[in-house]
Amino acid sequence: MAREKERVVEICTDSPEATGELAKKLGSRLRAGMVLCLVGDLGAGKTLFAQGIAAGLGVLDEVTSPTFNLMNLYAGRLPMAHFDLYRLEDEAELDEIGFYEYTDEPRGVALIEWADKFPAALPEAYLRVELTPGDTKEARHITFSPVGGGYDELMASLEALGKGRPDD
């Protein structure tokens, strides 16, 4: 499904704390059934972003990258399934880790690190979150792009956050 280019939101953060706080604000606005696909190189801040999302969902457990477990489940205001596809070699392995159970009709929120590894396996609708280095070592450029429908309200919130109106 084509990306809705007119709704792309770009936000730059200047520190890991600011990146985490942005993710926390986003997490507090998520609804059941939403899927976030995190894309970025090693060290881009995907796990830090996932930790912020979890905090916004009210997750009290320590959130770590599921690189070796491949998937972690967390309880919060909504349940969060946190996937890391980095170590997978073949798309068929997604069945083994219950990927489709949590992304096709998620009961909570599905968050996928390295989501670009198997693009054909992604659901019809999701929010793509791309993290790239900013102007300094600690800065991040974060691009939010909806794919499919159902993310208009969330994109409006991100636009407000990007303009410095965090309570909108």
DSSP file with accessible surface (Angstrom, degrees, kcal/mol):
  #  RESIDUE AA STRUCTURE BP1 BP2  ACC     N-H-->O    O-->H-N    N-H-->O    O-->H-N    TCO  KAPPA ALPHA  PHI   PSI    X-CA   Y-CA   Z-CA
    1    1 A M              0   0  152      0, 0.0     2,-0.1     0, 0.0     0, 0.0   0.000 360.0 360.0 360.0 141.0    0.0    0.0    0.0
    2    2 A A        -     0   0   84      1,-0.1   146,-0.8   145,-0.1     2,-0.2  -0.349 360.0-111.9 -72.2 146.6    1.3    3.4   -0.9
    3    3 A R  B     -A  147   0A  90    144,-0.2     2,-1.6     1,-0.1   144,-0.2  -0.546  24.6-121.4 -75.0 139.8    2.6    5.8    1.8
    4    4 A E    >   -     0   0   45    142,-1.9     3,-2.0    -2,-0.2     4,-0.1  -0.608  33.3-176.3 -82.9  85.2    0.4    8.9    2.3
    5    5 A K  G >  S+     0   0  151     -2,-1.6     3,-1.7     1,-0.3    -1,-0.2   0.825  74.0  64.4 -58.5 -33.2    3.2   11.4    1.6
    6    6 A E  G 3  S+     0   0  153      1,-0.3    -1,-0.3    -3,-0.1    -2,-0.1   0.716 101.9  52.0 -66.1 -15.3    1.1   14.5    2.4
    7    7 A R  G <  S+     0   0   55     -3,-2.0    -1,-0.3   139,-0.1     2,-0.2   0.228  76.3 131.1-105.3  15.0    0.9   13.3    6.0
    8    8 A V    <   -     0   0   49     -3,-1.7     2,-0.4   137,-0.1   137,-0.2  -0.489  38.8-163.6 -69.2 133.7    4.6   12.8    6.7
    9    9 A V  E     -B  144   0A  11    135,-2.3   135,-3.2    -2,-0.2     2,-0.5  -0.987   3.2-164.1-120.6 130.9    5.7   14.5    9.9
   10   10 A E  E     +B  143   0A 120     -2,-0.4     2,-0.4   133,-0.2   133,-0.2  -0.968   9.8 177.4-117.5 129.1    9.4   15.1   10.6
   11   11 A I  E     -B  142   0A  17    131,-2.8   131,-3.1    -2,-0.5     2,-0.4  -0.998  14.5-153.1-131.9 134.1   10.6   15.9   14.1
   12   12 A C  E     -B  141   0A  92     -2,-0.4     2,-0.3   129,-0.2   129,-0.2  -0.897   9.6-166.3-106.5 134.8   14.2   16.5   15.2
   13   13 A T  E     -B  140   0A  13    127,-2.8   127,-2.1    -2,-0.4   121,-0.1  -0.877  14.3-151.5-115.4 154.6   15.3   15.8   18.8
   14   14 A D  S    S+     0   0  119     -2,-0.3   125,-0.2   125,-0.2   124,-0.2   0.416  73.4  20.8-107.5   1.0   18.5   17.0   20.4
   15   15 A S  S  > S-     0   0   22      1,-0.1     4,-2.3   125,-0.1     5,-0.2  -0.989  77.9-105.8-158.9 161.4   19.1   14.3   23.0
   16   16 A P  H  > S+     0   0   43      0, 0.0     4,-2.8     0, 0.0     5,-0.2   0.889 121.0  55.7 -58.3 -36.7   18.2   10.7   23.9
   17   17 A E  H  > S+     0   0  139      1,-0.2     4,-2.4     2,-0.2     5,-0.2   0.915 107.9  47.3 -63.0 -42.2   16.0   12.2   26.6
   18   18 A A  H  > S+     0   0   32      2,-0.2     4,-2.3     1,-0.2    -1,-0.2   0.887 111.8  50.7 -67.3 -36.8   14.1   14.3   24.1
   19   19 A T  H  X S+     0   0    0     -4,-2.3     4,-2.3     2,-0.2    -2,-0.2   0.939 112.2  46.9 -64.4 -45.6   13.7   11.3   21.8
   20   20 A G  H  X S+     0   0   14     -4,-2.8     4,-2.4     1,-0.2    -2,-0.2   0.893 111.5  51.0 -63.0 -39.4   12.4    9.2   24.7
   21   21 A E  H  X S+     0   0   89     -4,-2.4     4,-2.4     2,-0.2    -1,-0.2   0.904 109.2  50.6 -67.2 -40.6   10.0   11.9   25.8
   22   22 A L  H  X S+     0   0   14     -4,-2.3     4,-2.3     2,-0.2    -2,-0.2   0.941 112.1  47.7 -60.3 -46.1    8.6   12.3   22.2
   23   23 A A  H  X S+     0   0    0     -4,-2.3     4,-3.2     1,-0.2    -2,-0.2   0.896 109.5  53.6 -63.4 -38.6    8.1    8.5   22.1
   24   24 A K  H  X S+     0   0   93     -4,-2.4     4,-2.0     2,-0.2    -1,-0.2   0.924 108.8  48.5 -62.1 -44.3    6.4    8.6   25.5
   25   25 A K  H  X S+     0   0   65     -4,-2.4     4,-0.5     2,-0.2    -1,-0.2   0.909 113.2  48.1 -62.6 -40.5    3.9   11.3   24.3
   26   26 A L  H >< S+     0   0    0     -4,-2.3     3,-1.7     1,-0.2     4,-0.5   0.938 108.8  54.2 -64.3 -45.3    3.2    9.2   21.2
   27   27 A G  H >< S+     0   0    0     -4,-3.2     3,-1.1     1,-0.3    -2,-0.2   0.861 101.9  58.1 -57.5 -35.7    2.7    6.1   23.3
   28   28 A S  H 3< S+     0   0   61     -4,-2.0    -1,-0.3     1,-0.2    -2,-0.2   0.697 107.6  48.7 -69.9 -15.3    0.1    7.9   25.4
   29   29 A R  T << S+     0   0   57     -3,-1.7    -1,-0.2    -4,-0.5    -2,-0.2   0.441  85.8 114.4-102.9  -1.8   -1.9    8.5   22.2
   30   30 A L    <   -     0   0    2     -3,-1.1     2,-0.3    -4,-0.5    79,-0.1  -0.399  49.3-154.3 -73.8 149.7   -1.8    5.0   20.8
   31   31 A R    >   -     0   0  105     -2,-0.1     3,-1.7     1,-0.1    77,-0.1  -0.828  33.7 -79.6-118.3 160.1   -5.0    2.9   20.4
   32   32 A A  T 3  S+     0   0   59     -2,-0.3    77,-0.2     1,-0.2    76,-0.2  -0.267 115.6  33.1 -56.6 137.9   -5.6   -0.8   20.3
   33   33 A G  T 3  S+     0   0   32     75,-3.1    -1,-0.2     1,-0.3     2,-0.2   0.311  84.9 133.3  97.4  -5.7   -4.8   -2.2   16.9
   34   34 A M    <   -     0   0    5     -3,-1.7    76,-2.1    74,-0.4     2,-0.4  -0.539  38.3-159.9 -83.1 144.3   -2.0    0.2   16.0
   35   35 A V  E     -c  110   0A   2     -2,-0.2    92,-2.8    74,-0.2     2,-0.5  -0.989   1.1-162.5-123.7 128.7    1.3   -1.1   14.6
   36   36 A L  E     -cd 111 127A   0     74,-2.9    76,-2.9    -2,-0.4     2,-0.7  -0.960   3.7-160.0-112.7 126.6    4.5    0.9   14.7
   37   37 A C  E     -cd 112 128A   1     90,-2.9    92,-3.2    -2,-0.5     2,-0.5  -0.922   9.1-156.2-109.2 110.3    7.3   -0.1   12.3
   38   38 A L  E     -cd 113 129A   0     74,-3.2    77,-1.7    -2,-0.7    76,-1.0  -0.753  13.3-178.4 -93.2 130.7   10.7    1.2   13.4
   39   39 A V  E     + d   0 130A   5     90,-2.7    92,-2.9    -2,-0.5     2,-0.2  -0.977  23.3 105.7-129.6 138.1   13.4    1.6   10.8
   40   40 A G        -     0   0    7     -2,-0.4    92,-0.1    90,-0.2     3,-0.1  -0.810  61.3 -80.6 164.0 159.2   17.0    2.8   11.2
   41   41 A D    >   -     0   0  125     90,-0.4     3,-2.1    -2,-0.2     5,-0.3  -0.145  68.4 -66.1 -68.3 171.1   20.6    1.7   11.3
   42   42 A L  T 3  S+     0   0  123      1,-0.3    -1,-0.2     2,-0.1     0, 0.0  -0.341 127.2  18.8 -55.5 133.7   22.2    0.1   14.3
   43   43 A G  T 3  S+     0   0   64     -3,-0.1    -1,-0.3     1,-0.1    -2,-0.1   0.532  85.5 123.8  80.9   6.8   22.4    2.7   17.1
   44   44 A A  S <  S-     0   0    4     -3,-2.1    -2,-0.1    87,-0.1    -3,-0.1   0.711  86.9-100.9 -73.7 -20.1   19.7    4.9   15.6
   45   45 A G  S  > S+     0   0   17     -4,-0.2     4,-2.6    -5,-0.1     5,-0.2   0.619  75.8 138.4 110.6  19.0   17.6    4.8   18.7
   46   46 A K  H  > S+     0   0    9     -5,-0.3     4,-2.5     2,-0.2     5,-0.1   0.931  78.2  43.9 -62.5 -45.4   15.0    2.2   17.9
   47   47 A T  H  > S+     0   0   36      2,-0.2     4,-2.5     1,-0.2    -1,-0.2   0.913 112.8  52.1 -69.3 -39.0   15.1    0.5   21.3
   48   48 A L  H  > S+     0   0   54      2,-0.2     4,-2.0     1,-0.2    -1,-0.2   0.929 110.8  48.7 -59.3 -42.2   15.2    3.9   23.1
   49   49 A F  H  X S+     0   0    0     -4,-2.6     4,-2.4     1,-0.2    -2,-0.2   0.917 109.5  52.0 -63.5 -43.2   12.1    4.9   21.1
   50   50 A A  H  X S+     0   0    0     -4,-2.5     4,-2.6     1,-0.2    -1,-0.2   0.895 107.2  53.4 -60.5 -39.2   10.4    1.6   22.0
   51   51 A Q  H  X S+     0   0   78     -4,-2.5     4,-2.2     1,-0.2    -1,-0.2   0.900 109.2  48.8 -63.2 -39.9   11.1    2.3   25.7
   52   52 A G  H  X S+     0   0    7     -4,-2.0     4,-2.3     2,-0.2    -2,-0.2   0.914 110.0  50.9 -65.6 -42.1    9.5    5.7   25.4
   53   53 A I  H  X S+     0   0    0     -4,-2.4     4,-1.4     1,-0.2    -2,-0.2   0.942 110.5  50.0 -58.3 -47.9    6.4    4.2   23.7
   54   54 A A  H  <>S+     0   0    1     -4,-2.6     5,-2.7     1,-0.2     3,-0.4   0.913 108.5  52.0 -59.8 -42.0    6.2    1.6   26.5
   55   55 A A  H ><5S+     0   0   45     -4,-2.2     3,-1.4     1,-0.2    -1,-0.2   0.917 108.2  51.8 -61.5 -40.4    6.4    4.4   29.1
   56   56 A G  H 3<5S+     0   0   12     -4,-2.3    -1,-0.2     1,-0.3    -2,-0.2   0.763 107.9  52.5 -67.1 -24.1    3.5    6.2   27.3
   57   57 A L  T 3<5S-     0   0    1     -4,-1.4    20,-4.1    -3,-0.4    21,-0.5   0.425 121.2-109.5 -88.1  -2.3    1.5    3.0   27.4
   58   58 A G  T < 5 +     0   0   41     -3,-1.4     2,-0.3    -4,-0.3    -3,-0.2   0.685  58.4 163.9  83.0  18.6    2.1    2.7   31.2
   59   59 A V      < -     0   0   13     -5,-2.7    -1,-0.3    -6,-0.2    17,-0.2  -0.559  17.8-173.9 -70.7 127.4    4.4   -0.3   31.0
   60   60 A L        +     0   0  166     15,-0.6    -1,-0.2    -2,-0.3    16,-0.1   0.658  53.7  93.5 -97.1 -19.9    6.3   -0.6   34.3
   61   61 A D  S    S-     0   0  103     14,-0.3     2,-0.3     1,-0.1    -2,-0.0  -0.340  90.8 -94.0 -71.1 155.9    8.6   -3.4   33.3
   62   62 A E        -     0   0  160      1,-0.0     2,-0.6    -2,-0.0    -1,-0.1  -0.533  40.4-142.9 -68.2 129.4   12.1   -2.7   32.0
   63   63 A V        +     0   0   11     -2,-0.3     2,-0.3    -4,-0.1   -12,-0.1  -0.884  26.4 172.5-101.8 119.8   11.9   -2.7   28.2
   64   64 A T        -     0   0   61     -2,-0.6     8,-0.0   -14,-0.1   -16,-0.0  -0.842  43.1 -86.2-122.0 161.2   14.9   -4.2   26.4
   65   65 A S        -     0   0   39     -2,-0.3     3,-0.4     1,-0.1     2,-0.3  -0.490  31.3-143.5 -66.0 129.0   15.6   -5.0   22.8
   66   66 A P     >  +     0   0    1      0, 0.0     4,-3.6     0, 0.0    18,-0.3  -0.024  54.9 135.3 -84.7  37.8   14.2   -8.5   22.1
   67   67 A T  T  4 S+     0   0   34     -2,-0.3    20,-0.3     1,-0.2    17,-0.1   0.884  80.3  28.4 -55.1 -42.0   17.2   -9.2   19.7
   68   68 A F  T  4 S+     0   0  160     -3,-0.4    -1,-0.2     1,-0.1    -3,-0.0   0.785 127.6  42.9 -93.0 -28.0   17.8  -12.7   21.1
   69   69 A N  T  4 S-     0   0  111     -4,-0.2     2,-0.6     1,-0.1    -2,-0.2   0.710  91.3-150.2 -83.8 -23.7   14.2  -13.4   22.2
   70   70 A L  S  < S+     0   0   32     -4,-3.6    14,-2.0    -5,-0.0     2,-0.3  -0.030  73.8  36.3  76.2 -29.1   12.8  -11.9   19.0
   71   71 A M  E     -E   83   0A  41     -2,-0.6     2,-0.4    12,-0.2    12,-0.2  -0.966  61.3-174.6-154.2 133.7    9.6  -10.9   20.7
   72   72 A N  E     -E   82   0A  25     10,-2.2    10,-3.2    -2,-0.3     2,-0.4  -0.976  14.6-146.5-124.0 144.6    8.7   -9.6   24.2
   73   73 A L  E     -E   81   0A  94     -2,-0.4     2,-0.4     8,-0.2     8,-0.2  -0.912  15.7-172.4-110.6 139.2    5.2   -8.9   25.6
   74   74 A Y  E     -E   80   0A  19      6,-2.4     6,-2.7    -2,-0.4     2,-0.4  -0.978  16.4-137.0-131.4 144.6    4.5   -6.1   28.0
   75   75 A A        +     0   0   74     -2,-0.4   -15,-0.6     4,-0.2   -14,-0.3  -0.836  45.2 121.0-101.9 135.8    1.4   -5.2   30.0
   76   76 A G  S    S-     0   0   33     -2,-0.4   -18,-0.3   -17,-0.2   -17,-0.1  -0.769  84.1 -41.7-159.0-154.7    0.3   -1.6   30.3
   77   77 A R  S    S+     0   0  129    -20,-4.1   -19,-0.1    -2,-0.2   -20,-0.1   0.887 140.9  13.7 -52.4 -38.6   -2.7    0.5   29.4
   78   78 A L  S    S-     0   0   26    -21,-0.5    -1,-0.2   -47,-0.1    30,-0.1  -0.976  99.3-103.5-128.8 146.9   -2.7   -1.6   26.3
   79   79 A P        -     0   0   71      0, 0.0    30,-2.9     0, 0.0     2,-0.5  -0.436  36.2-150.6 -67.2 145.9   -0.6   -4.8   25.8
   80   80 A M  E     -Ef  74 109A   1     -6,-2.7    -6,-2.4    28,-0.2     2,-0.6  -0.985   9.9-160.3-124.0 123.9    2.5   -4.2   23.7
   81   81 A A  E     -Ef  73 110A   3     28,-2.6    30,-3.1    -2,-0.5     2,-0.6  -0.919  14.3-162.7 -98.4 121.0    4.2   -6.8   21.5
   82   82 A H  E     -Ef  72 111A   0    -10,-3.2   -10,-2.2    -2,-0.6     2,-0.3  -0.923   8.8-173.1-113.1 111.3    7.8   -5.7   20.8
   83   83 A F  E     -Ef  71 112A   0     28,-3.2    30,-3.1    -2,-0.6     2,-0.4  -0.784  15.7-167.0-105.1 148.2    9.5   -7.5   17.9
   84   84 A D  E     + f   0 113A   1    -14,-2.0     3,-0.4   -18,-0.3    30,-0.2  -0.946   5.7 179.9-131.6 111.4   13.1   -7.3   16.7
   85   85 A L    >   +     0   0    1     28,-2.1     3,-1.3    -2,-0.4    29,-0.1   0.406  51.6 106.2 -92.3   2.8   13.5   -8.8   13.3
   86   86 A Y  T 3  S+     0   0  102      1,-0.3    -1,-0.2    27,-0.1   -19,-0.1   0.860  82.2  42.0 -53.3 -44.8   17.3   -8.2   13.0
   87   87 A R  T 3  S+     0   0  118     -3,-0.4    -1,-0.3   -20,-0.3     2,-0.2   0.553  88.6 107.8 -84.7  -8.7   18.4  -11.8   13.6
   88   88 A L    <   -     0   0    3     -3,-1.3     3,-0.1     1,-0.1    -3,-0.0  -0.509  44.3-173.5 -72.8 140.8   15.8  -13.4   11.4
   89   89 A E        +     0   0  157      1,-0.2     2,-0.4    -2,-0.2    -1,-0.1   0.698  67.1  34.6-102.0 -26.9   17.1  -14.8    8.1
   90   90 A D  S >  S-     0   0   92      1,-0.1     3,-1.8    28,-0.0     4,-0.3  -0.989  70.1-129.9-138.0 141.2   13.8  -15.9    6.4
   91   91 A E  T >  S+     0   0   72     -2,-0.4     3,-1.9     1,-0.3     4,-0.4   0.804 105.0  70.2 -59.1 -29.0   10.3  -14.5    6.4
   92   92 A A  T >> S+     0   0   57      1,-0.3     3,-1.1     2,-0.2     4,-0.6   0.795  85.1  69.8 -61.0 -24.8    8.9  -18.0    7.2
   93   93 A E  H <> S+     0   0   54     -3,-1.8     4,-1.0     1,-0.2    -1,-0.3   0.720  80.6  75.9 -66.6 -18.9   10.5  -17.5   10.7
   94   94 A L  H <4>S+     0   0    0     -3,-1.9     5,-2.2    -4,-0.3     3,-0.5   0.869  90.0  55.9 -61.3 -35.7    7.8  -14.9   11.5
   95   95 A D  H X45S+     0   0  116     -3,-1.1     3,-1.3    -4,-0.4    -1,-0.2   0.902 102.2  57.1 -60.4 -40.0    5.2  -17.7   11.9
   96   96 A E  H 3<5S+     0   0  154     -4,-0.6    -1,-0.2     1,-0.3    -2,-0.2   0.761 108.3  45.3 -65.9 -26.9    7.4  -19.3   14.5
   97   97 A I  T 3<5S-     0   0   28     -4,-1.0    -1,-0.3    -3,-0.5    -2,-0.2   0.351 114.6-110.9-101.6   8.8    7.5  -16.2   16.7
   98   98 A G  T <>5 +     0   0   17     -3,-1.3     4,-1.1    -4,-0.3     3,-0.2   0.733  64.9 150.5  74.0  22.5    3.8  -15.4   16.5
   99   99 A F  H >>< +     0   0    0     -5,-2.2     4,-1.1     1,-0.2     3,-0.8   0.919  69.5  45.9 -54.8 -50.4    4.3  -12.3   14.4
  100  100 A Y  H 3>>S+     0   0   58     -6,-0.3     4,-2.3     1,-0.3     5,-0.6   0.822 103.9  63.5 -69.6 -28.4    1.1  -12.4   12.5
  101  101 A E  H 345S+     0   0  110      1,-0.2     4,-0.3    -3,-0.2    -1,-0.3   0.844 113.7  34.8 -61.1 -31.9   -1.0  -13.1   15.6
  102  102 A Y  H <<5S+     0   0   44     -4,-1.1    -1,-0.2    -3,-0.8    -2,-0.2   0.549 125.2  38.8-102.4  -9.5    0.1   -9.7   17.0
  103  103 A T  H  <5S+     0   0    2     -4,-1.1    -3,-0.2    -3,-0.2    -2,-0.2   0.727 107.5  55.5-112.1 -28.9    0.2   -7.7   13.7
  104  104 A D  T  <5S+     0   0   97     -4,-2.3    -3,-0.1     1,-0.2    20,-0.1   0.916 134.8   0.6 -73.1 -42.9   -2.8   -8.8   11.6
  105  105 A E  S   <S-     0   0  166     -5,-0.6    -1,-0.2    -4,-0.3    -2,-0.1  -0.507  85.7-164.8-141.4  69.6   -5.4   -8.1   14.3
  106  106 A P        -     0   0   21      0, 0.0    -4,-0.1     0, 0.0    -3,-0.1  -0.305  16.8-158.5 -65.2 136.9   -3.5   -6.7   17.3
  107  107 A R  S    S+     0   0  149    -75,-0.1     2,-0.1     2,-0.1   -75,-0.1   0.660  85.1   0.3 -82.1 -20.6   -5.3   -6.6   20.6
  108  108 A G  S    S-     0   0    6     -6,-0.2   -75,-3.1   -76,-0.2     2,-0.4  -0.114 113.4 -41.9-131.1-127.4   -2.9   -4.0   21.8
  109  109 A V  E     - f   0  80A   4    -30,-2.9   -28,-2.6   -77,-0.2     2,-0.5  -0.936  42.9-154.9-117.0 135.7    0.0   -2.3   20.1
  110  110 A A  E     -cf  35  81A   0    -76,-2.1   -74,-2.9    -2,-0.4     2,-0.5  -0.952   9.2-170.6-109.1 129.6    2.6   -4.0   18.0
  111  111 A L  E     -cf  36  82A   0    -30,-3.1   -28,-3.2    -2,-0.5     2,-0.5  -0.989   4.5-166.7-122.1 123.9    6.0   -2.4   17.8
  112  112 A I  E >   -cf  37  83A   0    -76,-2.9   -74,-3.2    -2,-0.5     3,-0.7  -0.940   6.8-159.1-121.4 113.3    8.5   -3.8   15.2
  113  113 A E  E 3  S+cf  38  84A   4    -30,-3.1   -28,-2.1    -2,-0.5   -74,-0.2  -0.693  85.1  18.1 -85.1 145.4   12.2   -3.0   15.1
  114  114 A W  T >  S+     0   0   38    -76,-1.0     3,-1.8    -2,-0.3     4,-0.3   0.860  78.5 160.4  61.9  38.0   13.9   -3.6   11.8
  115  115 A A  G X   +     0   0    1    -77,-1.7     3,-0.8    -3,-0.7     6,-0.1   0.759  61.9  67.3 -62.7 -23.9   10.5   -3.6   10.1
  116  116 A D  G 3  S+     0   0   72    -78,-0.3    -1,-0.3     1,-0.2   -77,-0.1   0.584  79.6  81.7 -76.9  -3.5   12.0   -3.0    6.7
  117  117 A K  G <  S+     0   0   78     -3,-1.8    -1,-0.2     1,-0.3    -2,-0.2   0.870 108.2  20.0 -69.1 -36.3   13.6   -6.4    6.7
  118  118 A F  S X  S+     0   0   20     -3,-0.8     3,-1.7    -4,-0.3     4,-0.5  -0.597  71.7 167.0-131.3  71.0   10.4   -8.2    5.6
  119  119 A P  G >  S+     0   0   88      0, 0.0     3,-1.2     0, 0.0    -1,-0.1   0.833  74.5  60.0 -60.1 -31.3    8.2   -5.5    4.0
  120  120 A A  G 3  S+     0   0   87      1,-0.2    -2,-0.0     0, 0.0     0, 0.0   0.731 100.5  57.3 -69.7 -18.7    5.8   -8.0    2.4
  121  121 A A  G <  S+     0   0    6     -3,-1.7    -1,-0.2    -6,-0.1    -6,-0.0   0.573  83.2 106.2 -88.1  -9.1    5.0   -9.3    5.9
  122  122 A L  S <  S-     0   0   24     -3,-1.2     4,-0.1    -4,-0.5   -22,-0.0  -0.347  77.8-103.4 -72.7 152.3    3.8   -6.0    7.3
  123  123 A P        -     0   0   19      0, 0.0    -1,-0.1     0, 0.0   -19,-0.1  -0.126  33.5-102.4 -68.0 171.9    0.1   -5.4    7.8
  124  124 A E  S    S+     0   0  153      1,-0.1     2,-0.4   -20,-0.1    -2,-0.1   0.808 107.3  36.9 -65.8 -30.8   -1.9   -3.2    5.4
  125  125 A A  S    S+     0   0   33     23,-0.2     2,-0.3     2,-0.0    23,-0.2  -0.987  72.7 129.1-129.4 132.6   -1.9   -0.3    7.8
  126  126 A Y  E     - G   0 147A  29     21,-2.3    21,-3.0    -2,-0.4     2,-0.6  -0.971  52.4-105.8-165.3 168.5    0.9    0.9   10.1
  127  127 A L  E     -dG  36 146A   0    -92,-2.8   -90,-2.9    -2,-0.3     2,-0.5  -0.944  30.2-147.5-106.9 117.6    2.9    3.9   11.2
  128  128 A R  E     -dG  37 145A  39     17,-3.0    17,-2.5    -2,-0.6     2,-0.5  -0.739  12.9-169.4 -84.3 128.9    6.4    3.9    9.8
  129  129 A V  E     -dG  38 144A   0    -92,-3.2   -90,-2.7    -2,-0.5     2,-0.5  -0.963   2.8-169.8-122.8 108.5    8.9    5.6   12.2
  130  130 A E  E     -dG  39 143A  62     13,-2.7    13,-2.5    -2,-0.5     2,-0.5  -0.900   2.2-164.2-105.8 124.3   12.3    6.2   10.7
  131  131 A L  E     + G   0 142A   0    -92,-2.9   -90,-0.4    -2,-0.5    11,-0.2  -0.925  14.8 166.8-109.5 126.9   15.2    7.3   12.9
  132  132 A T  E     - G   0 141A  45      9,-2.3     9,-3.1    -2,-0.5   -92,-0.0  -0.946  43.1 -86.1-133.6 156.1   18.3    8.7   11.5
  133  133 A P  E     - G   0 140A  91      0, 0.0     7,-0.3     0, 0.0     4,-0.1  -0.278  43.7-150.6 -60.3 146.9   21.3   10.6   13.0
  134  134 A G        -     0   0   27      5,-2.1     7,-0.1     2,-0.6  -120,-0.1  -0.049  43.2 -64.8 -98.1-153.8   20.8   14.4   13.4
  135  135 A D  S    S+     0   0  171      5,-0.1     2,-0.3    -2,-0.1  -121,-0.1   0.679 118.6  37.4 -73.8 -21.8   23.3   17.2   13.3
  136  136 A T  S >  S-     0   0   84      1,-0.0    -2,-0.6  -121,-0.0     3,-0.6  -0.816  95.4 -99.8-124.0 171.2   25.1   16.1   16.5
  137  137 A K  T 3  S+     0   0  187     -2,-0.3    -3,-0.1     1,-0.2  -122,-0.1   0.844 123.5  39.4 -58.4 -35.5   25.9   12.7   18.0
  138  138 A E  T 3  S+     0   0  100   -124,-0.2    -1,-0.2    -5,-0.1     2,-0.1   0.611  96.3  98.6 -93.0 -13.3   22.9   12.7   20.3
  139  139 A A    <   -     0   0   11     -3,-0.6    -5,-2.1  -125,-0.2     2,-0.4  -0.421  53.4-162.6 -78.9 150.1   20.4   14.3   17.9
  140  140 A R  E     -BG  13 133A  44   -127,-2.1  -127,-2.8    -7,-0.3     2,-0.6  -0.996  15.2-148.9-133.5 141.3   17.8   12.3   15.9
  141  141 A H  E     -BG  12 132A  48     -9,-3.1    -9,-2.3    -2,-0.4     2,-0.5  -0.949  23.4-167.1-104.5 120.0   15.8   13.1   12.9
  142  142 A I  E     -BG  11 131A   0   -131,-3.1  -131,-2.8    -2,-0.6     2,-0.5  -0.952   6.3-166.0-119.1 124.2   12.5   11.1   13.1
  143  143 A T  E     -BG  10 130A  19    -13,-2.5   -13,-2.7    -2,-0.5     2,-0.5  -0.945   2.9-162.1-112.9 125.1   10.1   10.7   10.2
  144  144 A F  E     +BG   9 129A   0   -135,-3.2  -135,-2.3    -2,-0.5   -15,-0.2  -0.927  14.6 171.4-107.6 125.5    6.6    9.5   10.8
  145  145 A S  E     - G   0 128A   2    -17,-2.5   -17,-3.0    -2,-0.5     2,-0.2  -0.969  23.6-140.1-137.5 120.6    4.7    8.2    7.7
  146  146 A P  E     - G   0 127A   1      0, 0.0  -142,-1.9     0, 0.0     2,-0.5  -0.555  10.9-161.9 -77.9 141.2    1.3    6.4    7.8
  147  147 A V  E     -AG   3 126A   5    -21,-3.0   -21,-2.3    -2,-0.2  -144,-0.2  -0.997  65.3  -9.2-119.9 126.0    0.8    3.5    5.5
  148  148 A G  S    S-     0   0    5   -146,-0.8     3,-0.2    -2,-0.5   -23,-0.2  -0.374 102.3 -52.6  79.3-163.4   -2.8    2.6    4.9
  149  149 A G  S    S+     0   0   48      1,-0.1    -2,-0.1    -2,-0.1  -145,-0.0  -0.452  95.1  65.3-107.3 175.8   -5.5    4.2    7.0
  150  150 A G  S    S+     0   0   46     -2,-0.1     4,-0.2    -4,-0.1    -1,-0.1   0.496  77.9  89.2  96.1   6.5   -6.4    4.7   10.6
  151  151 A Y     >  +     0   0    9     -3,-0.2     4,-2.7     2,-0.1     5,-0.2   0.267  48.3 106.0-119.3  12.4   -3.6    7.0   11.6
  152  152 A D  H  > S+     0   0   89      1,-0.2     4,-2.3     2,-0.2     5,-0.2   0.924  83.4  46.4 -60.0 -47.9   -5.0   10.5   10.9
  153  153 A E  H  > S+     0   0  136      1,-0.2     4,-2.0     2,-0.2    -1,-0.2   0.914 113.6  49.2 -63.2 -41.1   -5.6   11.5   14.5
  154  154 A L  H  > S+     0   0    3      2,-0.2     4,-2.4     1,-0.2    -1,-0.2   0.913 109.7  51.5 -65.2 -41.1   -2.2   10.3   15.5
  155  155 A M  H  X S+     0   0    0     -4,-2.7     4,-2.6     1,-0.2    -2,-0.2   0.900 107.2  53.4 -64.3 -37.8   -0.6   12.2   12.7
  156  156 A A  H  X S+     0   0   47     -4,-2.3     4,-2.1     2,-0.2    -1,-0.2   0.913 109.0  49.6 -62.3 -40.6   -2.4   15.4   13.8
  157  157 A S  H  X S+     0   0   20     -4,-2.0     4,-2.5     1,-0.2    -2,-0.2   0.909 110.7  49.8 -63.6 -40.8   -1.0   14.9   17.3
  158  158 A L  H  X S+     0   0    1     -4,-2.4     4,-2.7     2,-0.2    -2,-0.2   0.894 107.6  53.6 -65.8 -39.2    2.5   14.4   15.9
  159  159 A E  H  X S+     0   0   64     -4,-2.6     4,-1.1     2,-0.2    -1,-0.2   0.925 110.7  47.4 -60.3 -42.0    2.2   17.6   13.8
  160  160 A A  H  <>S+     0   0    3     -4,-2.1     5,-2.9     1,-0.2     3,-0.5   0.923 111.8  49.8 -65.7 -42.4    1.2   19.5   17.0
  161  161 A L  H ><5S+     0   0   19     -4,-2.5     3,-1.6     1,-0.2    -2,-0.2   0.900 108.2  54.0 -62.7 -39.5    4.2   17.9   18.9
  162  162 A G  H 3<5S+     0   0   41     -4,-2.7    -1,-0.2     1,-0.3    -2,-0.2   0.759 107.3  51.0 -67.0 -23.1    6.5   18.9   16.0
  163  163 A K  T 3<5S-     0   0  148     -4,-1.1    -1,-0.3    -3,-0.5    -2,-0.2   0.275 124.0-103.1 -96.9   8.8    5.3   22.5   16.3
  164  164 A G  T < 5S+     0   0   58     -3,-1.6    -3,-0.2     1,-0.1    -2,-0.1   0.718  86.9 122.2  80.6  21.3    6.0   22.6   20.0
  165  165 A R    > < +     0   0  120     -5,-2.9     3,-1.8    -6,-0.2    -1,-0.1  -0.661  29.8 169.6-112.1  73.7    2.3   22.2   21.1
  166  166 A P  T 3  S+     0   0   46      0, 0.0    -1,-0.1     0, 0.0    -5,-0.1   0.690  71.5  56.9 -63.5 -19.0    2.6   19.1   23.2
  167  167 A D  T 3         0   0  154     -7,-0.1    -6,-0.0    -3,-0.1   -10,-0.0   0.454 360.0 360.0 -93.0   0.2   -0.8   19.4   24.7
  168  168 A D    <         0   0   93     -3,-1.8    -7,-0.1   -11,-0.1    -8,-0.0  -0.413 360.0 360.0 -76.7 360.0   -2.7   19.4   21.4
